[in-house]
């Protein structure tokens, strides 16, 4: 009898099948790798495991016992611990307090701080993690926060343990620490699920591998008998039919030139040139610095280095200067950065018109209406009532508003981050066609996407970022396997044991 | 075939957010007109406007700030400080036609230059800054006056201030005209000026506004400055009515003003709001107080009724949004 059994788990989100009939068994003392592209259902499966999500169908058994769905606290007491991508630690509390959330050692209602710190240190030692227990979590580095989250979950000595892309935020040294913790739990007889985009890590630490694609299990492998190529084949294996294929046109003059750019994660200067009429894709995993690159070029985050359009320098750190210089930017998270969700469709559409004019001038009603008409005509925006809140529109139509704002301005350079994330196939195709048209009209487009078929189909050239560095450049026609390999390879080889 | 209940709900969903207060207000007016002989008279109705022109001016200014998702909690003690500043300027012998704009500018500087800069530019919590500057402004107003109301009636040019605060044209109150003009100007700014668009955008989603080039910090500072300028105008009106500059005269008015703005359908979270809503809400609260006085309800009970109505109205509005 396996320690962990996930049986016939299915989950739909609206019209999208996130998981369909996924079954998975993990034995005591086994480390199971879980791999798949973005959107393949890995994180959804982890939410089902942690009890955060009650699936449409399917059961979770631990140690032969069926666990009630949708009850995270019951999962904790059943010995299930999941380390999520976004840390669940309390930032204002110390590391030690986070290890005891809800059950600090007390005597007569008074917290025994000596015991807290002593016991916390014992727990950290037991899982091979080094952290300053008295530091508040929000004073830690990103890596420290992740390790605090790992310590929080591990300190309960869970029987079933899962890591959802925990290594994405870690450097090589910390990955080694994490490996030590994982091996210690393995010795203690826990069943472990390890998710990572870096295939080398999967090969390093796991015993067996389950591959997911579009919410289905496409293969279960024994790690010692497989290799990266086989894994990628099982991950990708999707037919490219029906995917939009751009008709590359001759490249024009250099329009956007980025020289010696450094910002945030990007600590080695990067040069990028995008020509008129060219779509340059940027591939990279979460945390590779791909979004930072766009934000730095646009001037949203502080940068070093020079950005020019047609040879004219663009002032840093002011989106307004970037817009005036002919840039447009569609952010990756439209709800958080792109739209005022409870305001009207027309209000959101008009935002850029407001941004490009002085505060003490009359609102340009004519221009606002022109933008709105462009969205209806060029983008086939489906919004019956422009005065209704934009939250009532579908994701695809919301994205059309984010993108459509720029159309009326005809920017020379368009920066797009995840142009089609979370939108339906039809809208996706329309947005691809629009980008194609813009490129035909001479716009230079720099596009970040985690959707590899999209990157391959749309890009004339593809740049690959890994851990803040530019590690590769491919022309149109590169295979998905090549791109995935370049993205996922471990930058600094992990020292052999 | 649409069921009547859902049809009603659909109509309500499309109605402006101040519909609820508006309906209750009209009901109240009709009820009082039918039962109280003294209510529906020209004198009483204009008195309501006269008595509520200070809250109306304060609420108009606060509407700008609330639309950007912020609140200026210090406008009450700012009202006293503006009055004391006006008193000081008059004492210096500065002509009243200069004192009036200077008082308004003083309000704009206290609101925008002080609160606005601290909150927007230095990214401090509006709540903490509001509490701090409430004490600061009050102290600054009390120090030169020993905390006592300063008599204005003997100052040269007070007749002008008195007209602003308590005058009448054809029996219609001058402060009411000023406050209504304020609402109209405010409404025009929100509707037709690019600044109005920017206020809503910043309140709706600050990041998105920044991304399309809207100067978020400057927009917020201007909102606070406009809030302060309206406090300056309110200080002129208040001094003109009470014949004095009272450093403590504005204490508590901030809550009435902000409550009225919220009652008028402006969202606590920013990004929405109308001047009409603010006007209707102030008039509703004013009418309610007037009616209670006419009926002969004891003054302290009036406060309780007004408070309860505010909470009920906001709760109803929340239900409407579901």
Interface residues (C-beta under 8 A of the other chain):
Chain A: X300 X319 X320 X323 X324 X329 X331 X336 X337 X338 X339 X340 X341 X342 X343 X347 X350 X351 X352 X353 X354 X355 X356 X357 X358 X359 X360 X361 X362 X363 X364 X405
Chain B: X192 X193 X194 X195 X196 X197 X198 X200 X201 X204 X205 X207 X208 X209 X210 X211 X212 X213 X214 X215 X218 X219 X222 X267 X271 X272
